[in-house]
Amino acid sequence: MIYPVKDDDWKAEALNIEKIARLCYKSEDKITDTSYRQMLANLVKREHFAMIEHGTMTVKFITDRGVSHEIVRHRVASYAQESTRYCNYSLDKFNNEITVISPVGIVENSSQWDIWKHSCETAEKAYFALLSQENKPQIARAVLPNSLKTEIVMTANFREWLHFFKLRTLGTAAHPQIRDLTLPLYENCKINLPEIFSMD
């Protein structure tokens, strides 16, 4: 899930930035149906990033807990995340099991895969055993793996998304799993608002 969703939503965000930026120059009379394109490109070229902070995007990521910890390192954002403190994975709505995300870099059906799979199965058994002894999920979660699937929603302004993409998508030090998650998002942003998001 990404907001802005439709072309009109992206354009509304862009027009809002232009309208606000033109206040600085009192050039609102120069707004046309397409003038936002040049305005946004100029703002980014001049690194007048304070103006693009007026545009926002909300994204729902489905990933593992380890990657989610990298996402929340971006402080100029708001988050909502599936809570292992309150979600009880032994219930029917979770199919009475934990869900894990396969790690990037481990080939399925290899000896490494077998080790990873066994560790997740062991964690699941331990989790259910702790729940069966009348522990709440917030206690039982201590044994859950980093591979546990989570859903996390991130809302940030466009300036923070530029920073996010620089570190998590374009940076050579980015973890391969977060790159797999964020590269398609970055490509989507480049298509919909190239004046801001064409960094590579």
C-alpha positions in Angstrom: 0.0 0.0 0.0 1.4 3.4 -1.0 -0.3 6.8 -0.6 -0.3 8.8 -2.9 -2.1 6.0 -4.8 -3.4 7.5 -8.0 -1.9 10.0 -10.5 -4.2 12.7 -9.1 -2.9 12.1 -5.6 0.7 12.5 -6.6 -0.2 15.6 -8.6 -2.1 17.0 -5.6 1.0 16.6 -3.4 3.2 18.2 -6.1 0.8 21.1 -6.5 0.7 21.7 -2.8 4.5 21.9 -2.7 4.5 24.4 -5.6 1.8 26.5 -4.0 3.7 26.7 -0.7 7.1 27.3 -2.3 5.7 30.1 -4.5 4.6 31.9 -1.4 8.3 32.5 -0.7 8.7 34.4 -3.9 5.1 35.7 -4.1 4.9 34.1 -7.6 1.6 32.3 -7.1 0.3 34.0 -10.3 2.8 31.8 -12.3 1.0 28.6 -11.3 -0.2 26.6 -14.3 -1.4 23.0 -14.7 2.1 21.9 -15.3 4.3 24.5 -13.7 4.9 22.4 -10.6 7.3 20.2 -12.6 9.8 22.9 -13.2 9.3 24.3 -9.7 10.0 20.9 -8.0 13.0 20.3 -10.2 14.4 23.7 -9.3 13.8 23.1 -5.6 15.6 19.8 -5.6 18.5 21.2 -7.8 19.0 24.1 -5.4 18.6 21.7 -2.4 15.8 23.8 -1.1 14.5 20.7 0.7 12.5 22.5 3.3 9.8 23.0 0.7 9.5 19.4 -0.3 8.8 18.6 3.4 5.3 19.8 2.6 4.7 16.6 0.6 4.1 13.3 2.3 3.9 9.6 1.5 2.6 6.7 3.5 3.8 3.2 2.8 2.9 -0.2 4.3 5.8 -2.6 4.3 5.5 -6.4 4.9 8.9 -7.6 6.0 10.7 -9.3 8.9 11.3 -7.8 12.3 15.0 -7.4 11.6 14.4 -5.2 8.6 11.7 -3.3 10.4 14.3 -2.2 13.0 16.2 -0.6 10.1 13.1 1.2 8.9 12.3 2.8 12.3 15.8 4.2 12.5 14.5 7.0 10.3 13.4 9.5 13.0 11.5 12.1 11.0 8.6 9.7 10.3 5.6 8.3 12.0 5.1 4.5 12.4 2.4 1.9 13.2 3.6 -1.7 13.5 2.1 -5.1 14.2 2.6 -5.6 17.9 4.2 -8.8 19.2 3.2 -7.6 22.6 -0.5 -7.8 21.8 -0.8 -10.2 18.8 -1.2 -13.8 19.9 -0.1 -16.0 17.1 -1.7 -19.1 18.5 -5.1 -17.7 17.6 -7.2 -18.7 14.5 -6.7 -15.2 12.8 -3.0 -16.0 12.6 -3.7 -19.6 11.5 -2.3 -20.8 14.8 1.2 -20.3 13.7 4.0 -17.7 13.4 4.7 -16.5 9.9 8.3 -15.9 8.9 10.0 -14.2 6.0 12.7 -16.1 4.1 16.1 -14.4 4.4 17.8 -13.0 1.3 21.1 -14.8 0.8 20.1 -18.3 2.0 19.2 -20.6 -0.9 16.0 -22.6 -0.3 16.6 -26.4 0.4 20.3 -25.9 1.1 21.9 -26.9 4.4 21.8 -23.3 5.5 18.1 -23.2 4.7 17.6 -26.3 6.9 19.4 -24.6 9.8 17.3 -21.4 9.4 14.0 -23.4 9.1 14.8 -25.5 12.1 15.6 -22.5 14.3 12.2 -20.9 13.3 10.3 -24.1 14.1 12.1 -24.3 17.4 11.2 -20.7 18.2 7.5 -21.3 17.3 7.4 -24.4 19.6 9.0 -22.4 22.4 6.6 -19.5 21.9 3.5 -21.7 22.0 4.9 -23.6 25.1 5.2 -20.3 26.9 1.7 -19.3 25.9 0.4 -22.6 27.1 1.9 -21.9 30.5 -0.4 -18.9 30.8 2.1 -16.3 29.7 0.9 -13.3 27.8 2.2 -12.7 24.2 4.3 -9.8 25.6 6.3 -12.4 27.6 6.3 -15.3 25.1 7.6 -13.0 22.3 11.0 -13.1 23.8 11.8 -16.3 21.9 10.4 -15.1 18.5 13.0 -14.8 15.6 14.1 -11.8 13.7 12.6 -13.5 10.7 9.1 -13.1 12.1 6.8 -11.4 9.6 5.6 -7.9 10.5 3.6 -5.2 8.9 4.7 -1.7 9.4 3.3 1.6 8.1 5.6 4.6 7.6 4.5 8.1 6.9 7.2 10.7 6.1 7.7 13.8 4.2 9.4 13.7 0.8 12.7 15.0 2.1 12.9 12.1 4.6 11.9 9.7 1.8 14.9 11.0 -0.3 17.1 10.3 2.7 15.5 6.9 3.2 16.1 5.9 -0.4 19.7 7.2 -0.4 20.5 4.9 2.6 18.2 1.9 2.1 18.0 1.6 -1.7 20.9 3.4 -3.4 23.6 3.0 -0.8 26.0 0.2 -1.3 26.0 -0.6 2.4 22.2 -1.2 2.4 21.2 -4.7 3.6 20.1 -6.8 0.6 16.8 -7.6 2.1 15.8 -4.0 2.6 17.0 -3.2 -0.9 14.7 -5.9 -2.3 11.9 -4.2 -0.4 12.6 -0.6 -1.2 13.9 -0.7 -4.8 10.4 -1.3 -6.3 9.1 1.6 -4.1 11.8 3.9 -5.3 11.1 3.0 -8.9 7.4 3.8 -8.3 8.3 7.2 -6.8 10.6 8.0 -9.8 7.7 7.2 -12.2 5.2 9.3 -10.3 7.3 12.2 -9.2 10.6 12.2 -11.1 11.2 15.9 -10.4 11.9 14.9 -6.8 12.9 11.2 -6.8 15.3 10.8 -9.7 18.5 10.5 -7.7 20.4 7.8 -9.5 
